[in-house]
Every structure is written in C-alpha cells, then in structure tokens.
Amino acid sequence: MGNGMCSRKQKRIFQTLLLLTVVFGFLYGAMLYYELQGQLRKAEATALKYQQHQESLSAQLQVVYEHRSRLEKSLQKERLEHKKAKEDFLVYKLEAQETLNKGRQDSNSRYSALSVQHQMLKSQHEELKKQHADLEEDHRKQGEEFSRTFSDHKERYLQLQQEKEQEISKLKGKFNLCLAAHVKLGVWLCVV
C-alpha cells in the first residue's frame, strides 16, 4: 500500500513537471514572438522615416532648382545614409531572422524532448496500470483463498465442537452410571 501511494505522488509530480514545462515553453514562445514584433515595428518605422525624408528632399529639389548642385550633394549624402540605413536594416533583419530560426529550433528541440518524455511517462503509466491490475488480481485470489480457508476452518471447528459435545454427553452418561453404581454400592454396604 505504501508503494501505491508513492507511485501516485510520483505520477502527480511527473504530471505537474510536464505541465509546467509545456506552459513555460508556450510563455517563452509568446515572449519571443512579442519581442520580434516590436523590433519589426521599429524597423518599419525607421524605413518609413527614411522614405518620408527622401520624399521631402525630392520636393525641396523641385522647389529650389537653382540650388541644384548643392542639393545634389546633399541628396547624394542622404542616399548614402539611406543605403547605409537600408544595409543596417537588412543586417538587422537577417539577425532577427536568425534569432527567430534559432528560437524555432530550440522550440522544436524542446518539443521533441517533451515528446520523448511524454512517451516514457506514458509507458510508465501503462506499466503501473498493469502492475495495479496484477495486484488487484492477486488481492482477489488471496481474498478467495482466505474465504475458502476460513470456511474450511469454520467447518472443522463446528465438527470438532460437535464431536466434543458428543464426548461430553457420553462422559456425562458414564458419570451418571458411575454415580448410580456408587449410590447402589453405598446402599448395599449400608445393608450389609
């Protein structure tokens, strides 16, 4: 009975650990997804900012045509900055993609490990179920054996009790005969 309670506690602990691992895995995935979404929004805002800046420069170029050479230099500079920003954004995007892929690989690895652990726990559960069924069968057989033995002992006890009562009855009869013989002998001795 002690082993059964211990097994149930272990089973609950294993189930709790499995549930906590799955919950933490999901929370980690959600946090990673939220972080990547925030970074993507920042990158889009930066790209939009540069795009708006380029449009502003184009408008200034049309309005101030006489300052074309100076504006062309400025525009060239802005284009270089934009190109650098775009390259930086592409590098950042690649890094974010690598981070996302690594997160996916980690999640897949964790999922595989959890699947293996789940299968192990499932097989342990099946083994414990089988052991429990075997123990119940043994208990049932022992109960039947006990009932049979108890019934046999009770029957033997009643038989012995009956035999003893018959013996006592015979002894009482002999005692009464002896008593009667003794009384007769006493009467006969008194007469003589």
N, C-alpha and C positions, 0 to 999 in steps of 0.2 A: 504494500500500500504506500510506503514511503517513496518507492521508485516511481509510482504512478503520479504522485503529487509533484515530484521533482521534474518529471517529464513534462507535465502540464506547465509548470513555471518556465522551464526552458523553452517550450513551444511558444509561450506568450512573449518571452524575451526576444526570441528569434523573429516572431511576427512584428513586434514593436520596432526592432532594429531595421528590419526590411522596410517597414512603412516609413520610418524616419529617413532612411537612405533615399527612398523614392521621392519624398517630399523635398528634401534638401536638393536633390538633383533637379527637380522641377523649378524650385526657387532660384537656383543658380542659373538655369537656362533663361528664366524670365528676366533676371537682373542683367544678364549679358545682352539679351535682346533689347532691353530698355536703354542700356548704355550705348549700344551700336546705333540705335535710332536717334539718340541725342546727338551723337557725333556726326551722323549723316545730315541731320538738320543744320548743324553748324556749318558743315562743308557746303551745303546748298545755299545757305545764307551768304557765305563768303563768295561763292561763284556768282550769286545774284548781285552782290555789291560790286564786284568787278565788271559785270556785264553792264550795270547801270552807269558805272563810271566811264566805260568805253562809249556808251551812247551819249553821255554828257560831252565827252571830248569831240565826238563827231558833230554834235550840234554847235559847239564852240568853233570848230573848224569851218563850218559853213558860214557862221555869222561873222567871224573875224578872218576873212580870206587874205587880207593884206599882211597878216602876221603868219603867213603860211609856213615859212621856213622855221620860225621859232616854234610854232605849233607842231610841225612835223617832227622836230627834235623831241619835243615834249611827248608827242604821240608815240614816237619810237621807244622812248623811255618807258612810257606806260605799257606799251606792248610787251617789252621785255619783262616788266614786272608781272604783267598778266600771264606771260608764258611761264615765268618762274612760279607764280602762284598756281597756275594750272599743273605744272610739273609737281609742285609740292602737294597739290590736291591729289594727283594721280598716285604719288608715293603714299600719301596718307590713305587713299582708297585701297591700294594694294595691301598696306599693313593691316587695315581694318578687315579686308577680305581674308588675309592670312589668320588674323585673330579669330574671325568667325569660323574659318575652317578648322583651326585648332580646337576651338570650343566644340564644334560638331564632332571631331574625332574623339575628344575627351568624353563627350556625352555618349557617343557610340560605345566607347570602351567601358564606360560605367554601366551602360545598358547591358552589354554582353556579360560583364561581371555579375550584375544583378540577376540576369537570366540564369547563369550557371548556379548562382547561389539559390535562386528560386527552385531550380530543378533538384539541387541537393536537398533542400528543405522538403520539397515535395516527396522525394524518395524516402527521406527520414520519416515523414508523416505516414507514408504508406507502410513502412516497416513497423512503426509504432502501432498503427491500426491493426496490423497482422498480429503483433505481439499481444495487443489488448484482446483481440478475438481468441487467440490461443489461451490466454489466461482465463478468459470467461469460460471457455470450453473446459479447461482443467478444473475451474471452480465448480462448474455444473456437474462434472463427473465425480469430483470429490464430495459434492453435496449428495449425489445419488448414492455413492458408496457409503457415506455416513448414514444416510437414511436406511439403507439396507442393513448395515452393521447394527444400527440402533434397533431396528425391527427384530433382527436375529437375537440380539441380547435381551430385548424385552420378552420375546417369546421364550427364550431359555430361562429367564428369570421367573416367568409365570409358571413354567413347567417345574422348575426346582421348588418354587413356593408350593405348588400343588403336591409334589412328592413329599415335602417336609410336613405339610398338613396331614397327609395320609399317614406318615410315620408317627406324627404326634398322636393322631387318632388311634393308631394301633397300640402305641405305648400307653395311652390312657386306658384302652381296653385291658391290656395286660396288667396295668396298675390296679384297675378295679378288680380284676380276677384275683390278683395277689392280695389285695385288701380284703376281699371276701374270704379268701382262703385263710388269711391271718385271723380274721374275726372268728371263723369256724374253728380254727385251731385253738384260739383263745377260749372259746366256749367249751370245746372238748376237753381242754386242760382243766378248766374250772370244774367240769363234771367229774373228772377222774380225781 
